[in-house]
């Protein structure tokens, strides 16, 4: 099974960019394959990969130029950061 772990902001419906609690991510990772969401973006994806070695990364609002508007350049940069981080930390998928 796979588990997607995301952050929650009271009164908001997703895409808030709020970073997920690292302790929660670690607890889930110790039990199953992980798909983290919640505040994942270009600035922190390397740390997410280094700490948790997720199977999949969800950026959602982390690659938007405005709420609900995906930015192709940010998406491309995000993908590049993932590839470089996986190579650096020897856990390339």
C-alpha positions as CSV (number, residue, x, y, z in Angstrom):
1,X,0.0,0.0,0.0
2,X,0.9,3.6,-0.5
3,X,0.1,6.5,1.8
4,X,-0.1,10.1,0.8
5,X,0.6,12.3,3.8
6,X,-0.5,16.0,3.6
7,X,-0.8,19.0,5.9
8,X,-4.0,20.4,7.1
9,X,-5.0,24.0,7.6
10,X,-8.2,24.6,9.4
11,X,-10.8,26.3,7.2
12,X,-8.8,25.8,4.0
13,X,-9.2,23.2,1.2
14,X,-5.8,22.0,0.1
15,X,-3.0,23.8,-1.8
16,X,-2.1,26.0,1.1
17,X,1.6,25.4,0.9
18,X,1.7,24.6,4.6
19,X,4.6,22.3,5.4
20,X,3.8,18.9,6.8
21,X,5.1,17.8,10.2
22,X,8.4,15.9,9.7
23,X,7.6,13.6,12.7
24,X,4.4,12.5,11.0
25,X,6.2,11.9,7.8
26,X,8.9,9.9,9.5
27,X,6.3,7.8,11.4
28,X,4.5,6.9,8.2
29,X,7.7,6.2,6.3
30,X,8.7,3.7,8.9
31,X,5.6,1.6,8.0
32,X,5.0,1.9,4.3
33,X,5.9,3.6,1.0
34,X,5.5,7.3,1.3
35,X,4.0,10.1,-0.9
36,X,4.5,13.3,1.0
37,X,2.5,16.5,0.2
38,X,2.0,19.7,2.1
39,X,4.5,22.5,1.5
40,X,6.8,20.5,-0.8
41,X,8.4,22.9,-3.3
42,X,11.7,23.7,-5.0
43,X,13.2,25.2,-1.9
44,X,12.8,22.1,0.2
45,X,12.5,19.0,-2.1
46,X,16.1,18.1,-1.6
47,X,15.7,18.0,2.2
48,X,12.5,15.9,1.8
49,X,14.3,13.4,-0.4
50,X,17.3,13.3,1.9
51,X,15.3,12.8,5.0
52,X,12.5,10.5,3.8
53,X,13.4,9.0,0.5
54,X,9.8,9.2,-0.7
55,X,8.5,7.0,-3.6
56,X,6.6,10.0,-5.1
57,X,6.7,13.7,-4.4
58,X,3.6,15.9,-4.6
59,X,4.2,19.6,-5.2
60,X,0.7,20.8,-6.1
61,X,0.8,24.5,-5.0
62,X,4.6,24.3,-4.8
63,X,4.8,24.6,-8.6
64,X,2.1,27.3,-9.1
65,X,2.7,30.9,-10.2
66,X,-0.7,31.8,-8.7
67,X,-3.3,29.8,-6.8
68,X,-4.5,27.1,-9.1
69,X,-2.2,28.1,-12.0
70,X,0.6,25.5,-12.6
71,X,3.9,27.0,-13.8
72,X,5.6,24.9,-16.4
73,X,9.0,26.4,-15.6
74,X,8.6,25.8,-11.9
75,X,7.5,22.2,-12.7
76,X,10.5,21.6,-14.8
77,X,12.8,23.0,-12.1
78,X,11.1,20.9,-9.5
79,X,11.7,17.8,-11.6
80,X,15.3,18.7,-12.0
81,X,15.8,19.2,-8.2
82,X,14.3,15.7,-7.7
83,X,16.7,14.1,-10.2
84,X,19.7,15.9,-8.7
85,X,18.7,15.0,-5.2
86,X,18.2,11.4,-6.0
87,X,21.6,11.2,-7.7
88,X,23.3,13.0,-4.8
89,X,21.8,10.9,-2.0
90,X,22.2,7.6,-4.0
91,X,18.5,6.6,-3.8
92,X,17.6,7.2,-7.5
93,X,14.3,5.8,-8.6
